[in-house]
Amino acid sequence: MSDWNPCRAGRSIAMALALSGSCALAESMSRGGPVDIGVDPLLAGDRAAYVGGDGLYSITRDVAAPQPIGPRLESTRIRVLSPGLHVDGGRSTAVWIEKLPEGNRLLSSACGDGKACWETVESIAERIRSTLVRLEPVGDGLYAIDATPGRQPVLSLTRLSDSDVSRQSLPIPNLEELGEISTLSLDRTLHIFFNGRRMGRELIGTLAYDTLSGQVTSVETVVETPFTPLMEALVIAKRPALLFKVYEQGRFSLNLAVREGDDWHVSPVAGADGLDVARLDRHVWPDGRLLVVFSGERRERTKQRVYAALSDDLGAHWRTRQLDSAEFANTRAWLPRLTVDGERVAVVWEDSRDIRARIRMQLSGDRGEHWLARDIPLSTQGAYAIRPRIDHVDGELSVAWHQYRSDKRDRADLILRTLSWDEAWAMAGPAEATSAPADRTQELETAVHAAWKAITDGDRAAVYRAYDPFYRAKVDFERYGSKAAPSAFQGYEIRDMLVQGNEAQVSILADISPPGADERSDDSGASVRYLVRDTWLYVDGRWYRKFVDDFSGASAIAY
């Protein structure tokens, strides 16, 4: 069942779907930009939003051009911080913070449900220090929670409505320092989780706010633990809960805290033990089944990989498996997001097994119990795509990501792709071929010989052409030639080559003229033999030598 696909489930089903067009791959893509790649795209239903150079914008598949959210920024000194987007029925609400020299301001705007789209901007608060804002629906209300992290922290709450904007400060007694916040709603109570320092002790705490009385009903400690940059609030079996990352005594863990009576029960997510988790997402079904997707790495051993963990008993036991189909751990798969429609699950992430990052997807038809035999590429081959988000509405999947315009990676756009669940299943199979042919060693050896012959011959143009396209996109030949020193290499020998997918490690024994050697002297033929280690990248159907700066160790590509 691991590779079940409705478009291959049987002749009668497949023929019926084919006749109805359900198995045809029909793409629908919208584009907006350029984007600020430092801020992840926002996605709610089939509406995506992004930070542009002069403010917020939104796109949908049905609107030809990006729609500005609020007025344009008057100066490049003004920045948009911590934007949020919420869609409920026919109404979309955006909130964001504008960072101003004289003090920040918290703004909101709405689109649809009787509102002219994004034309009216509500100023919630002026001259504040807040840099974080979260949106949380509670009952029939929508609340914006903004925070000032660091020392002298401030936490504030605003109820957004058409008739009035009600704002109040929330007490966080004796908190000396605030890190992150995460929110959830349960039975008309808003729960705000925070990490910080109180009386010199680091902790995760929670504040409960009753929306009917407008009062804070409790502030309590969940667990004493070092600061964590990763917290995700959720509701399990009608109980507030929190997933959070911990680093203690040189070891990483991902933990789940669940409210039990007047206390909190904390247990580890077993499959994440020892992993440095970079991002997580989660879903809970009405019967309490919890699905957590996350990316994590074992430092010094593997780069980030994408995992799914299932628990049916409030985290007491877990079933964990890797979702990405990369055959080698030398490239990164990370930053997963998921969406759930009944029993159907779709997960997307950023994956660099092709060196250029692509957006890839995994599917489950039974609440995460089984998955496709191989993951599916969503973004275009050759395009450099990052930071995906996914949602669903009316039987269709929406996926948004940032995509660079070129290998120079100085400008990017927001891509919004919509497809039906049936179209997604149809993309799955037959299973995608493995990421690497059986043997690329001969191609690699030919490329290495050509590059090193150019190095020893002093052919700078050929040496430049052998470098990876990401370096050449940033540095043209004229600039390269003006800085390249004359080659001191007199000869070379390939010692060994190790190919792992689209990356290879090559060791070269190179003969280098000693410093100060003079061709007219008797020892002009003397040379020193050095071991040189090169990384080679298979991109666009051929091998390229990865450029690495001799002094800084930096390169133009990270994967």
N, C-alpha and C positions, 0 to 999 in steps of 0.2 A: 504493500500500500504506500510505500515511501515515495513513489513517483506517480501517484494517481493523478490523472488529468481527465476532466470531463470530456475533452475533445478527442481522447483516445480510449474512452472507457468501454467502448463497444461499437459495433458497426451501426446499429440502429440509432444509438444516441448521437454518434459522430455525424451520421448522415442528416439527422434532424437538425443538429446545430449548424452544420454547414449550409443546409438549405435556408435556415433563418438568418445566416450571416454572422452567427454568434462566434464562430471560430475564425473569422477573418480578422486580421490585424489591422485595425483602423486607428491611425494615430491622430491625436489632437494635441497640438502644442501651442503655447503662447509664450511670448518673450517680453521681458521688461529689463531696463537697465540704462546705464551701468549701475552696478550695485556696490555697496560697502561690504566687502567680503569679511570684514571683522564682525559682522552681525549676521547670525543665521537667518535664513528665510523664515517667514511666518506662513502658516497654512492652517486654514479652518474650512472644512468642507471643500468646495471647489474655488475658494478665493485664497490667493496668496498675496503676501505683502513683503516689501523689502525697503531697506534704507538706501536711497540714492544720494547723489552728490549734493542735492539741495532740499532733502526732506524725504518723507515717507511716500510710497506709492503702493497701489494694489493692482493686481491683474486677475482676470478670470478668463476662461476659454471663450466666453461669448462677447468680450469687449475687445475691440480692435487695438486700442492703445492703452498704456498704463494710465491709471487715474491718480492724480495727486491727492494725498490725504492732508488736508489743511494747507495753509499758505506756505510758500517756498521760503527756505531759510535765507536770511538777508546777508549772511556773512559765512565764510568758511571757518570762522572761529566758533560757530555754533555747531554742536554735534547732537545727533539723536542717540539717546541711550535707552536700553532695555524696552524696546517696543513690544506690545502684546496685541493679539487679535483674537476676538471671540465672535462666533457666528451662532445665532439662535433663530431658527426659522428663516424669515426673510430679512433679518436685521444683522448687520455686521457692526462691531464696535472695536475701535482701535484706541489704545492708550500708549503714551510715550512720554519720555522726559527729554526736554531740550536743555542741553548744558550751555549755560551762558556765563560770561565773565562776572556779571553782577549777582549771580545766583540762579539756580536751576528752576525750571517751571514744569509742572505736570499738566499734560493736555489730553483731551479725548475728542474723538469725532465718530460719527455714525454714518451708515449707508443703508438705505432701504427701509422698509416698514414705515413708509410715510415720510422718510427723511431724504432730502436732496443729498446725493451721494458725496460725502466727505466735504461738503461746502462749509458747514458750520463747525467751528472748533470751540470747545468748552475749556476755559482755563480753570483747572481744578485747584491749583496752588501755585503761588509765585514766590520767588526768592527763597527756595528751599535747598537743602543739601542732599536730598534723596538722589540716588543713582540707580536704584532697583525698583521695578514695579511689577506686580503680578495681577492677573485678572482671575476672578473666581466667581462663578455663578452659585448663588445660595437661594433656594426656594425660587421665588419669582423676581429676585433682585440680582444685579451684577455689581460686584465689589472690586475696587482697585486697591491693592495693598502696596504702599510704597515705603521704602526703607533707606536709611542712611547707615551704611556699614562702617566698620572701623570703630574708633573710640568716640565717645559721646554719641552713641547710636540713637536714632529716632525711628519709630514705627508708627505709620498713620494709615487710616482706613477711610475710604470714600465710597458711598453708595451712589452709583450712577443711575439716574432716571431722567425721564423727559421733563418732569415738573420741577425737580430740585436736585442739587448736588449737596449731599450731607457728608461732611468731613470731620474726623475727630482723631486725636492722638491716642495711641494705645500704650498702656503701661508695660514696661519690661523692667521690673524692679531689680536694682543692683547689678544690671548687666553693664560690665565695663567695656566690652568690645563685642561687636556683632559681625558675623561672617556672611552667611547665606540665609535665604528664607525659602520655604516651600509651603504650599497651601492645599487644603481640601475642604469640602463641605459635607456635612452629615447631619440630617434631621434639623435643618435650619440653623445649625451651628457652624461657624467658620473656624477651622483649626489652622493656626499659623505655626509652623515649625521653624526654628531658628537654631543656629549654632553660634557660640560665643564664649565669653569668659566672664565668670562671676566669682568674685572674691579670690581671684588668682587660679580658679579651676576651670578647665575647658569642658564644655558640655553641649549637648543638644537638648533644647527645651521646646515646649509647646504652649501656645496661648489659645484659649477657647473663647470665642466671642459669640454671644447669643444675639442673633439678628432681630428677634422679636422684642427683646427688652432694650437692645442697644448697649449692652453691658458686657464687660469681660468677666467671665464666670470662673476662670482658673488660669493660673500660670504655674507650670510645673516642669521639673526636670525629667526627661526621658531616659538619658544615659549620660554618664560622664565619659567623655572620649575626646581625643584631640580634634582640632578643627578639621572639617572635611569640606572639600569643594564640591561634593556630590551628594545631594539629598533629593529624594523623590517621594512625596506624600501620596498616599492611596487609601482606599477604604476596602477592607476585607471582612466579609461576613458581618457587615454593619458595625465594624470597629475601625477607628482611626489607626493608621499604620504608617511606617516610614522605612524606606530603603536608604541606606547610607554607607559610604565608603569610609574605611578606617585604615590608618597606617600606624602601627604600634610595634615597637621592638624589632624594627627592620622588616616587617611583614605586612602585606596588604590583605584586607578582607572586605567583603561586601556583606552587610548585615541587614536583617529585617527586624524591626521593632513593632510589636502588635500590642494594643491596649487590652489588658486582661483585668477586669474589675477596676481596682484602684491603682494598679501597677502596670508596668510595661515588661513584656517578655521579649528578650533580644536573643536572636539565634543567627548563625552564619548561613549565607547562601552557599551550600556545600561546593557546587561546581565552580565557584569564583574564588575559592581559597587560594591565596598566594598571587592572585592576578591584580595588576594595577589597572583598575577599571577606569575608562575614559568617559564613557557615556552609557546611560541605561534608559530604557523605556519599559512600560509595563501595562498589563491589562488584567482585570479581575472579572470573572463571570459570576452570575448570581449565586451559583452553588459554591462559591469560594475558591474555585480553581484560579491560581495565580500564574501568569506567564510573565517572565522577566527576560528581556533581550538586552544584552550588554556587550561591549567590546572591552577586552583586557589583554594585557601582555605579561609574560614572565620575564622580568628584567634580565638582560644578558643572555636570554635563551630564545625568545620569539618576539616578533613584533605583534601589534594588536591583531586579534582575531575576533570574530563575532560568534556569540553563543546564545542559546536559548535555554532557560531553566524553568521547569514546571514543578509546581507544588499543589497538592490537593488537601493539605492538612496544616494550613497556616504556617508553612515554612519548616515543619518538623522534618520532612523528607523532600528531596529534590531529585529530578531527572534532568540532566544537563547534556547538551550536545552542541557541537560546532555547526554553525549554519553556512559559513562561507566554504566554497569548494576549492580554494587554492591548494595546490599540491605541495607547495613549499611555504615555509613561515618567514621567508626573507622579505616579503612585501606586506604592506599594511592593509587590513580590513577593519574599519572602525566607524564610530558615530552612528549606530543603528537607531532607527525609528520604526514603530509598528502601528498598524491599524487593524481593528477587529470588527467584522460584520457577522454577527451570529457565531457560527462555528468556523468561519473563514478568517484566516490571518495572513497578512502580508507584511513583510519586513524589508526595509531598504537600508543600504549603508554605502559608505564611500570605500572603494576597493581599488588598490593600485597594483594588482598583479600584472596589468598590462603597462606598467610604469606610469603612463598617464592615468590619473585616477578616473574611475568610471562609477556610475551608480548601478548597483546590482540589487536583485530582489530574490527573496525566498517566499514560498507559499505553503500554507497548510490548510487542509480542508476539514480538520478534526480537532480544532482548538490547541494546536501545537504538539499533538501526539506524534504525527508523522509529517515529513517535509518532502519536497522534491528531491530527486536523486542528485541534481546539480542546481546551483543558483542561476539566475537569469540576468543578462546585462540589459539595463534600461536606457542608459544614455548612449549617444552615438559613438561608434568606433572612431578613435582619433581625436575626440573632444575631451578636454580636461574638465571633469565635473566633480563638485565637492558639496558637502553639507546638505544632505537630503532631508526632506520632511515628507510624510505621507498621511493621507486621510481618506475617508470615503463618504459618499453621499449618494442616495438614490441608486444603489447598485453599481456605482462607478468609483474607481480609484483615482485619487489626485496625488501626484508626486511633484514636488518642487525641489529645485536644487540650483546652486550657483554654477555657472559654466564660463570658463575663461574663453576669451575671443581668440587667443593665440598661445603658442608655447612661451611667449614672453611673460604671460601671466600678470599683466599690469592692469587689465580691464576685464570685467566679468559681467554677465547678464544673469537674470533670473529666468529659469525655464520652468514652465508649468505644463506637465503632461497629464492628460486624462485618458483612462481606458477602462473598459468594463472588466469585471472579474473573469468572464469567459475569455476575453482577449488576453488577459494576463496568463490564464492557464494555457491558452493556445501557444503562447511564446515559449512555453517550457519544453516542448519536445517535438522531435526527438532530442534527447539530452545533448547539451552543447558539448562539442569536442573538447578534449583536454586543452589546457592553456598553452602547452608546449608540444611540438612534434616529437617523434621518438628520438631524433638526434639532430642537434644544431651545431655539433662540435666542429664539423668540417667547415661550415660557414664561418664560425667564430675564428677558427685557425687562419683562414684566408684573410679575414678582416684584420686580425692582429698582425700578421706578417706585413700587410699593406701599410698599416699605421706605423709600425716600427721601422720599416724600410724608409718611410718618409721622414721619420725622426732622425735616423742615422744619416740620411742624405741631405738633411737640412731643408727639406721641401715644406716650407711653412704652410702653403696653401693646402697641400694634401693632409698635413697634420691637423689643420683647422677643420677640414671637411670630415675628418674621422671623429671629431668630438660630438657629443650628444646634441640633439636639436634644441634642447632647453638652454644650454649655454650659448649656442650660436644665435638663438632668438634674442638674447640679452646683450651679446657682445659681437659686433660686426667684425669682419676680417681686418679692416683698416685699424681698428682699435686693438685687436688681438696682435697684429703684426708689429704695432708700435711698442708693445710691451714685451713681446716674446724675446728671450735671450737666445744667442746662438747656441745650437745644440752641442753638448759636450759628449754625447753618446757616439761611440765608434763602432759598436757591434752589439748584437743581442742574441739570446737563445731563449726559446719558450721552455719554461721548466714544467709547468702544469697548468691545466685549465679545469675548472669545475663549473658546469652549467646547471643552474637551478631555475627552470622556467624561463622567464625573460631577463634574468640577470646571470652574469657569469663572473667568476673571480679568476684572474689570470696572473700567474707569477712569471716574471721575466728576469733572467740573468743578463744584466746590461754592462757593457764595458764602457767606462768613463775615463776620459783623459784626466790625469791628475792636475790639480791647480798649478799653474805656472809652467806647464810643460811647453817646451819649445821645439818645433819641428826640426830646427837646425842642430839640436843637441843630439848626442849619441843615444840618450834614453828616451827619444821622442816617441818610440813605439810602446813604451810602458803604459799600462792602463790598470785601472782598479775595477774590480768586478763587484757590482751592487745587485741586491735583490730588489726588484721593483714590483709592487703589487698593484694591478689595475682592476677596476670594475668596468664591465662592459654591459650595455643595455640593448635588448632587442626591441626596437621601436620601428614602426612603419615597414616591417618586413626585412629589416637588416640590423646588423650589429653596429653599435656606436660605442666609442670609448668615453666613459663618464669623465667629465672635466672636474678635477679636484684641485683647488688652490694649494700650492706647495706650502704657503706660510700659514694660512688660516684653517686649512682642511675643509673649507666650504665648497659647496657645489651649487648648481642652479636648479637642482631637482631633489625633492624629498619624497620618498615613497616607503 
